[in-house]
Amino acid sequence: MTVKLAVHHVTEYTYEDSVEWAYHAACLAPRDTPWQKVGSWRLDIAPLPDGWGIDGLELDMAELTRHLRRDPWGNRHFSFGHARMHEKLVVDSRFVAELQARPAPDPARGPGWEAVAQGLRYRAGRALQEADEFALASAYAAPDEALAAYARRAFARGRTPAAGGLSLMRQIHADLRYLPHSTTVATRAADALAQRSGVCQDFAHVFIAACRSLGLAARYVSGYLLTRPPPGAPRLVGADASHAWAELWCPEQGWLALDPTNAQPAGLDHVTLAWGRDYADVAPLRGVLRGGGLATLRVGVTVEPWDGDGQGSPATSA
């Protein structure tokens, strides 16, 4: 089964005073995966970044492609700047993604989680594997004893990583309250767990850090959710903004994508943008600037079935 979804993500900053100078880094280029094919991508930035565009009038996608750089995990990043006065910044990203169903996690398949954790431990002479660095601490998802104790509630002795991961996903969903504005983008997993609230970013960080506290490998995924579900299906939490979930490494099944915010594995309504050790690796947009005063941020995300007539569909591939 496959679906095509049109994604439209707009970030708008309105500044109290004029910005004199600004430099931004972005992770907004969608990636292809074994279960996702991106057919096209269009990006519009206003005001046009310095040195971009044809005669300074429009953004040339071929030129943007030359600005893209890949990080160690295959995500594509780009940066841009403005050295002229402006009172507003708008970054508008659109693309169409074709998704196919992922294999359902099999909780009965695989060895006990202790053996998997043992296999991820460093020892001299062992060849490095993709999952190794995702078992290590990162800025927002560092292991600690409280997180380890929390994880052991889900990972009973001898349980497979898939069974423990599914249990931990449901446990976080039950224990943490989804509460916008209760945390910031700088909130760490241990703090979100202690206050028992947060947003999708925090739910993912708690999951990742809890798994790492047991020696398992987990990574952070940024992306989007279907805005309008099919008739009769519930609307998922986090569908009006960027979303985040986690992937747990299971040697026999690969990376299992689990969404603790909604207590379900990622499926045909989850569009992947990028992945990394935590939010810091894949923040959609960040920057430094001179001037501006207080800024008002507006973020709008729409993800809906693509009807094939061009609505929401980018015209240029990148």
Protein Blocks (a to p, Z undefined) as FASTA:
>chain_A
ZZddddddddddddfbdcfbdcddddfbccddfkbccfbdcdddddddehiajehlaccf
klmmmmpccdfkopacdddddfbdcfbdcddddddddddddddddfkgccdfklmmmmmp
ccehiacdfklmmmpccfklccdfklmmmmmmmmgghiafklmmmmmmmmmmmmpccdeh
kacfkbcfklmmmnopacfklmmmmmmmmmmmnopacddddddddfbacehiacdehilb
ccdddddddfknopadddfknopacdfkbccfbdcfblmlmgfbacddeehiaadddddd
dddddehnopopafbdZZ
